[in-house]
Amino acid sequence: MTANPTSPHQHSIAEKASWLPLIVVVLTQIQASFAVNALTVSMAGITTDLDTPATSVGTAITAGTFSMAAFILLGAKIGARFGTRKVFQIAVAIHAAAMACVALSVSPAMLFIAQASSGAVIALVAPALTVFIATNYKDAQQAKAIGLLAAAIPAAGVLALLLAGWFATTIGWRYSFGLMVVLGAINLLLSFRLKTIPAQPALKIDWTGAIIAAVSIIFLSFGFSGLSGWGIWFATEQAPFNIMGLSPAPLLILLGLIGGQVFFSWIRKRQDAKLPRIFDLRVLASSSELAITACMAIMLFVGTAANFLIPLYMQMVQGRSGIQTSFSLIPYTLSIFLASTFVAFLYSKFTPSLIARVGFVVVAGALCLIAFTIRNDWGQLFVVLGLVLLGLGQGAIVALVFNTLLSSVPKPLAGDVGAWRGLVHNLSGSVGIAVASAFAVGMLASLIASGAAAHPEISDQLISEVNISDADFMTNAQLEAAIGERAGSPEELAAAVEVNAEARLRSLQLSLLGLAGLALLAIVPAGRMPKRLQDGLPAQMEPDDPDALDLDSPEATKENP
């Protein structure tokens, strides 16, 4: 018989629970999220210090998030199999070491490898955070803890905007990642005060399924990351190889998609035979769960891409410093934090499908508002309003879809839900940055070519000497340094700078409008989301034998009328 969730006995237990585990959870989430945000606001300093284009910073960001996506399914199982606290401590220490490598990076390759390493160990950390909440908190305290975990990601964004922006402008961008080394040491020490969560030696890990998933996502990672540098269709000089002149990027994406089909076929075969598998397909058993996943993927794609393009605009188009970019983004980041924290108050009044639909309309409207109002002065009221609306819609949807998926799936499969959410979160976000970067660079090259042809003061010789197809986002000062000696006169140099400035702005505007259109498409799957939410997490997130579970029992089944 299920206990009354509001019984005095359970209430007293909840009151006695220490908030120390939640402090560790929030600080660790900040440690994990800070690095991505710090890279974004430090873009100008990194490009100058490492002599690399701005889009390579996006590649480094995707390296970490793709790496986490590749191993997140395995990470959830390893934590349960060998002991959540022990695995968590090892992963936190390795992540701190990876942050030290980022701080000491002397080349884009070193930055890329360090970020990829940090993402791989975050795949071990992320599932542990949910387990700590499930094993330490119940009822109302658990609901608050889940909300604060979701809010920790935008909170890390605010801290990154302030601290990383200030460091990038004053003492240098490397100190931001040195700070994460210190935070990692603090989290490691605090973790020894957490209660030990018993290992599950009976849990069997589907290593074959894990390898198929990891290889597929790695193919997708290199494929999408290479779109801007290697070429979308035809190979550029930066491509490591080519096939009859074609870029390897689409081939790797195709191999990744084929690998994904092999993965789901493998999982389906293992599930029919009642054998251990790396992921339980019952998480996606109905059209409702598929619709939630689609909404999650689209919102994370759109949100992460916008979060990369807007700082790119500020630093490359406007030439703003890291701290100036940080302060400009604070309204946006605070809006995400507030929306993800307080959207839970709407659950009892409105259905998830209605909240999601309204949220996507708000996101699309905000992106259109920003696209049509951005100029070379960031101070307009409508631009700030657009950022606030974008943050409110994004924060509400991201928090909503995770809670909705968690409540629509049988409780014994909560661990698989957390892993699936982590995979979709990182894969969609990484693809968003990669695709938005490739689209924006492609538009930039096209607009520069047409703009140069329309300016007679720009000579054919200069156009032939500058490879427009390899165009990338540069500030006016960087462009002047690159073509200053090639320009035949000051008038020609001024015209080239003007063409580049106009092309930068237009390409980013068109990219934001494309994201707005994608957000509107998400209204369709949002209408198939469940009608109500239920909450509560099981103490044991990973069942030893999922096929032994009675998923028709009242404790396991959650109806969605």
N, C-alpha and C positions, 0 to 999 in steps of 0.2 A: 504493500500500500504506500502510495506516495505521500510524503509529509506535506503539511500545509506550508507553503512558502513564507507565510507571514506569522508562523507560530512563534510564541515567546521564546522557546528554546533556541530555535535557529536565529532569531533576532539577537539574542544575547551572544551567540557564537560570532555573528558578524561584527558585533560591537567590539569584541575582544581581539579581533584579527589585527595584527600589526600592519602598518602601512609601509614597513621597510621593503617587503618584496615589490610593492608598486613603485617605490623610489628607484629600486634597481631596474625595474622594467622600463620606466620612463627615461632614466639616464642612459640606458643601453640603446633605446630607440633613438634618442638624440645622437648618441655616438654613431649609430648606423646611418642616420639620415643627414647628419651635418655635412659629411664629406661631399655628397652630391651637390648640396646647396652652396657649399664653399667653392667648389669648382666653378659653378655658374657665375657667382659674383666676382670671382678672381680671374675671369676670362682674359681681361686686358693684360694683367700682370703675367699670366702664364704664357700667353702668345708672344709677349716681348722677351721674357726670360728664357724660354725654351726655343725661341725662333720657330714657331709653328703657327699655322692658321687657326682661326677661332673654331672652325668646325672640328678640328682635331680634339678640342676640349670636349665637344659633344661625343666624339668617339670614345674618349676616356670614361665619360659618364656612362655610356651604354655598355662599356666593358664590365663595369661593376654590376650593373643591373641585370645584364644578360647572364653573367656568371652566377648570380644569385638564382635567377630563374632556372638555370640548368641543373642546379643541385638542390633546389628547395624541396622537391618530393623526397629525395634521399635524406635530406637533413632532418625532416620530421621523424623518419623511421630510426635513424642513427641515434637521435636523442633519446627516444623511447627505449631502444634496445640496450644501450650502454649506460644509461643514466643521464637524465636531463641536465642536472646541475654540473656534473663533471664535463660533459660535452660543451655546455655553455661556457664554462670557465676557460677551456682550451681555445674555443673559438674567439672569445673576447680578447684573449692575449694575442692570438695571431692577427686579429683585426688591428690591434694597436700597433703591432709591428709593421703591418701593411701601411698604416697611416704614416709611420716614420719613413718608410720608403717613398711615399708620395712627397713628404716634406723635403726629402733629400734628392728628388728626381733631377737628373741632369739632361734628360732627353724625353721626347714624347713616348718612346717605346717603354722606358722605365715607368713613366706615369701610367701608361696603359696596363702594364703587367701588375703594378701595385694595386690599381683599381680593380682589376679582374680578381686578384687574390682576396681583396677585401670583400668583394661580392660573394665569392665562394664560401667564405666562413660565415658571412651573414646568413647564408642558407641554413646554417646550424643554429644561429642565434635567434632568428625570427620565430620559429616554432616554439622555442623554449619560453619566449615571453608570454605566449598564450597559455602554455602549461603552468607557468608560475601563477598566473591569475586564477586559473581553474582550480589549482590545488590549495590556494591560500584564501580565496574569497568566495562567498556565497551570496545569493539573493541581491539585495540592493547594493551591497558593497561591491559585488562582482560586476553589476551593471555600471557602476561608477568607474570601476577599474578599466573595463573595456572601453568606455568612452574616453578616459584619459590616455589610454594606449593609442587610440585613433588620433587624439588631439596632439600627441607627442610629436608626430611627424611635422605638422605645420609649425609647432612650437620650435622644433629644431630649425625650421626654415627661418623663423624670426631671429633666432640667435645667430644663425649663419649670416643673415643679412647684416646684422649689427656688428658682430665680432669679425667675421671674415672680411666684410667690407671695410671696416676700420683698419684691420691688419694690412689688407691689400694696398690701402692708400698710405699707410704710415710706415710700419716696420717690415712689411713684405708678406706675400700670400702664403709662404711656407709655414709661418707661425700658426696659422689656423689649423693645420694638420698636426703640428706639434702639440697643440692643445688637445686634440683628440687622443694622442698618445697618453697624456696625463689622465684624461677622463676614462680611458680604457683601464688604466691601472687602478683608479678609484672603483670602477665597477667590479673589477676582479677581486679586490679586497672585500667589498661589501657582499659579494656573492657567497663568501664563506659563512656568512651569518644566516643564509637561507637554509631552510630545512632540506635535507637530502630526499630526493624523489627516487624511489626504488627503481632499479633497472628492470626491464622485462625480458629476461633471457629466453622466454618461450616465443618471443616475437621473431618471426622469420622475415628476412629482407629479400625482396625480389631484385637481385643485383642486375640481372639481364634487363629488366624493365627500366631500372635506373640509368643504365648505360645508354640504352636506346633514347631515352628522354634527353639525357645530357648531350649526346652527340647531335641529336636533331636541333636542339636549341643553340648549340655552338655553331652549327651550320647557318642557322638563321641569324645568329649574332654577327658573324663575319660578313654574311651576305648583306644585311641591312646596313651595317656600319660602313661597308665599302661602297654603298650607292653613290655617295657624294664624291669620294676620292677616286674610286676605280672606274666610275662611269655607270650610268643606269643601263645602257645597252651596249655602247661601244667602249672598248677598253681605253683608258687614258695611260699616260706614261707612268703614273703611280701604281697601276695594277701589277700585282706580283706575277701574273701570267694572263694569257688571253687564249681564247678558242676561236680561231679563224677571225680574229679581230674583235670578238665579242668580250664584254666585261665578265669576269668571274662572279660578280655580285649576284646577278639573277640566277646563275647556275647553283650557287650555294643556297639561295633562298628556296629554289625548287627542291634540292636535296633535303633541306630542312623540313619542307612540307611533306615530302615522301616519308621521311623519318617519323613525322608526327602520325601519319596514317599507319605505319608499321607499329608504332607504340600503342595506339588504341586497339589495333587488331590483337596485339600480344596481350594486353590487359584483358580484353574481352575473352580471349581463349583461356587465360588463367582463371578468370572469374567463373566461367562456365564449368571448369574442372575443379572449382573450389580449392585452388592453390593460392599461396601467398602472392600478393601483387603490390607494386609500389604505390598504386592509386586505386581507389574503389570507384567504379563507374556509377554506383548508385548515388553518388554526389550529383551526377548529371542525368538522373533517371527520367525526368519529365521536361516538357517544353518550358516550364516555369523556371527551372534551374538553368537551362540553356539561355533563357532570356536575361536572367540576372547576370550570367557570365558575359553576355554580349554587352549589356549596359556598363558593367565594370570595365571591360576591355576598351570600349569606345571612350568612356570618360577619362580613363587613365592615359590613353593615347592622346586625346585632345589636351588634357590638363598638363601633361608633361611636356608636350610639344610647345604649348604656349609659354610654359615656364622657362623654356630654353630660348624661344624666339624673342620674348620681351626684353630680357637682359642683353641679348645679342643686339637688339635695336638700340638700347640705351648706350651701350659701350662702343659699338661700331658705327652707328649712324650719328649719335649725338656726341660721341667721344667723352662720355661721362666716366668718372673714376669709380672704383669699387664701392666706396662709401656713399657716393651720390646715387649709384644704382640701388644700393641697399635701402636707403631711406625712401626712394621712389617706390620700391616693391613692398614696403611694410604694410600699406593698406590692403593689398592683395593677400599677403600671407596671413595677416590677422583675421581677415574675413574667412579664410579656409579654417583657421583654428576655431573661430567662434561657431561657424556652421557645423563642423564635425562634432563639436562639443554639445551643442544645444538642439540639433536636429531630432534627438530622441524625444523631445517634448511634443513633436508632431505625430509620433507613431500612434498615439491613442485617438487622434482626431481625424487623420487622413490615411488612406491606403498607401502602401509603398509605390504602387504603380502611378498614383496621382502625384506624389511627391517627386518621383523620378521624372515624370513628364514635365512638370513645371520647372524642375531643376535644369533639364536640358534646354528648355526654351530660354531660361535666364542665361545660361552659358552661351548659347548661340547669339542672343541679343547683345550680351556683353562683348563678345569677340567682334561682332559687326560694329558696335559703337567705338571700340578701340581702333579698329582698322580704318574707319572713316574719319577719325579725329586726330590721329597721331600726326605730329609735324616735327619740326626740329626744336620744339619747346615742350617739355614734358609737363608743364604746369597747368594745362587746361583742366577745367573742372570735369568735363565730360570723359576725359581719359582716366582720371582718378576714379570717377563713378563707374566706368567700365571695369576697371580692375577690381573694385569692391564687389560688383555684381558677379564677376567671373569667379572670385574666391568663394562667395556665398553658395553659388550653384555647384561648384566643384566640390567643396567641403561636404555639403549636404549629401550629394550623390555617392561619393566615395564611402562615407560612413554608412549610408543607407544600404548599399548593395552588399556589403560584408555582413551586416546584421541580418539582412533578409535571407541571404544564402545560408547562414548559420541556423536560422530558425526554420527554414523549409526542408532541411535535410535531417534524417534521423540522428538523434544526439550521439549515439555511439560512433558516428562517422565525423565528429567534429574535428578530429585531427586532420583528416583528409580535406575537410573544408578549409582549414587554415593553410595547409600546404598549397591547395589549388588557388586560393586567394593570393598567396605570395607569388606563385608562378605567373598568374594573369597580371598581377600588379606590376611586376618587374619586366615581363616580356612586352606587355602593351606599352609601358612607359618608354622602354628602350627603343621599340619600333617607332614610337611617336617622335622621339628625338631624331632618329636616323632618317625617317621619311621626310619629316619637316625640314631637316637640314638639306637633304638632297633636293627637295622641291624648291626651297628658297634659293639654293645655289644655282640650280638650273634656270630658274626665272631670272636670277641676277645676270647670268651670262647672256641670256636672250635679250634682256633689256639693255645691257651695256652695248651689245652688238648693234641693236636698232638705234640706240641713242647716238653712238659714235658715227653711224652712217648719216644721221640727220644733222650733224655738226660739220660744216665744210672746213672749219678751222682745224679740225683734227685730221692730220694727213694719213694717207693710205699706208705710208711707211711705218708710222707709229702703230697703226692697227695690226699690221703684219708682224711687227716685232713683239707685240704683247699678245700672248695666247689667251684670247677671250674665253675659250672653252674651259680653261683652267681657272676661271675667275673665282675669287673667294671674297668673303667680307673683310674689308680693310677700312681703317679710319682714313680721313683725308691726309693726315701726316704720313701714314704708312704708304699710301698710294703715291704721294709726292716723292717719297724716298725711292720707291720702286721704279718710277718712270721719269724721274726728274731729269736725268741725263739724256734720255731718249727723246724728250719733247724738244721740238725745234725752236719754240719761243714761249715766253710766259703766257701768251694768250692761249696757245695750244695746251699747255699744262693746266691752265685754269678751266678750259673747256672740258678736259678729260676728268678733272676733279668734279665738275658740275654733273657730268653724265653719270659718273660713279655714284655720287650722292643721291641723285634722283632714282637710279636703278636700285640702290640698297633699300630706299624707303618703299618703293613700289613692290619689290619682291616680298618684303615682309608683310605689307598690307594684303597682298594676294594670298599669302600663306595663312594669315589669320582668317581671311574670309573662307578659305578652304576648310579650316578647322571648324568654323561656324556651321558650314553645310553638313559636315560629318556629325556634329552634335545634334542637328535637327533630325538626321536619319535615325538616331537612337530613340526617338519618340516611339517608333514602332515596337521594338522589343520591350520598351518600358511598360507598354500596355499589357504585357503578358506576365508581369511580375505578380507575386502572391498578394492576397487581399489583407493579410494581417501578419504581425510579427509575434514570435514567442522568443524568450531568452533563457539563458542558463547554460552552463557548460558542464560536462561530466568531469569528474576528478581525474579519470584516466582517459587521455585524449586518443591514444592508439590502442585499440583492442588487440589482444594476442591473436585471436582467431575471429576475423569479421564474419565468417560464414557460420559461426556458432551463435551469432547474435539473433535474438528474436526481434526482428525489425517491425513486427506487427503489434508488439506490446505497447501499452499506453506510454511507457517510459521512453520508448524509442521512436514511436511514430508521432509526427506532427502534422496535423491536418491543415490544409489550406483551402478553406471554403471559397 
